[in-house]
């Protein structure tokens, strides 16, 4: 009895599907919008996860909530990356670096807590040739300076993020950049097209 009912249900479902496939386009009837269609379209316009995280998602990820200033700085990094003619992966590297260096805050001189004369989104140092204080505390300038350094790293596109970032930044904590890769990728996915 169950197999007869199952065959009947499958037969009706098959006829309904075939009728919809053949009758839909011929009749020229447009289907009503599907509730989930908007999210599918939004996901299609996002950068490919394989581009953002070419080595997969690393273990041991950190994440912080962002305020308006931090989101604005994220967008400034993305805009500068586009201006530099670089891709989404470069933006992920830059944002992860800034998350580690300043938590995406455009830091001025921190007094006794300052690491030498490091300032801005990337904690760049005027004494190391990154630019003047006014320049390195300008999000566009500091991002372009970071990306200029990144472009000079042979094969940065294929390196793990932390190695690419460290080659530019020369940090005392070279492995700390990797913990921000997933959040950086999520931010690029969210804001690249905005």
Secondary structure by P-SEA (a helix, b strand, c coil): caaaaaaaaaaaaaaaaaaaaaaacccccccccccaaaaaaaaaaccccccccccccccbbbbbbbcaaaaaaaaaaaaaaaaacccaaaaaaaaaaaaaccccccccccccccccccccccccccccccccccccccaaaaaaaaaaaaaaccccccccaaaaaaaacccccccccccaaaaaaaaaaacccc
